[in-house]
């Protein structure tokens, strides 16, 4: 799998963004799998196995016309999920 296969940007309204964050928060509370929508050119969802601990990063940058907020979450892949490519 190429890393950039699942990178995408999508413009959302504040309401649809809050719904996405609420859905992610609920899945994190359940702690099993995080299901995210595929990029708009692909069908379905991508399921990511969750693990602990979760490393977090927040980055804010100010540009002339935009404010960029980047939230990174990373965790170790469970042993049974790790495959050689």
C-alpha positions in Angstrom: 0.0 0.0 0.0 1.3 3.4 -0.9 0.9 5.9 1.9 -0.6 8.6 -0.3 -3.4 6.3 -1.5 -5.4 7.5 1.5 -4.5 11.1 1.8 -7.2 13.5 0.7 -8.7 16.9 1.5 -12.4 17.7 1.6 -14.2 20.9 2.4 -16.8 20.5 5.0 -19.4 22.7 6.8 -19.0 23.2 10.5 -22.0 20.9 11.1 -20.6 18.0 8.9 -17.1 18.5 10.6 -18.7 18.3 14.0 -20.5 15.1 13.0 -17.2 13.6 11.7 -15.4 14.4 15.0 -18.3 13.1 17.1 -18.3 9.8 15.1 -14.5 9.5 15.5 -14.8 10.2 19.3 -17.4 7.5 19.7 -15.3 4.9 17.9 -12.3 5.9 20.0 -14.4 5.4 23.2 -15.3 1.9 21.9 -11.6 1.3 21.3 -11.7 -1.4 18.6 -11.6 -0.1 15.1 -11.7 3.4 13.6 -13.7 3.5 10.3 -13.1 6.5 8.1 -14.6 7.4 4.7 -12.5 6.7 1.7 -11.5 9.6 -0.5 -14.3 10.9 -2.7 -12.9 9.0 -5.7 -13.2 5.6 -3.9 -16.1 3.8 -2.5 -16.6 2.5 1.1 -14.6 3.0 4.2 -11.1 2.3 5.6 -11.0 0.4 8.9 -8.0 1.0 11.1 -7.3 -1.2 14.2 -6.9 0.9 17.3 -4.2 0.5 19.8 -2.8 2.2 22.9 -1.0 4.4 23.7 -2.0 7.1 21.2 0.5 9.8 20.4 -1.0 13.1 19.6 0.2 16.3 17.9 -1.4 19.6 17.2 0.1 22.1 14.8 -1.4 25.6 14.0 -0.1 27.8 11.2 -1.3 31.2 10.1 -1.2 32.2 6.5 -2.5 35.3 4.8 -6.0 34.0 4.1 -6.1 30.7 6.0 -5.5 29.2 9.4 -4.3 25.6 9.2 -5.0 23.2 12.2 -3.4 19.8 11.9 -4.3 17.1 14.4 -2.2 14.0 14.2 -3.0 10.7 16.0 -0.7 7.7 15.8 -0.5 4.3 17.6 1.2 1.0 17.2 -0.4 -1.6 14.9 -1.6 -4.7 16.7 0.8 -7.7 16.1 -1.7 -9.7 14.0 -2.3 -6.7 11.7 1.4 -6.1 10.9 2.4 -7.5 7.5 5.5 -7.2 5.3 4.9 -5.4 2.0 
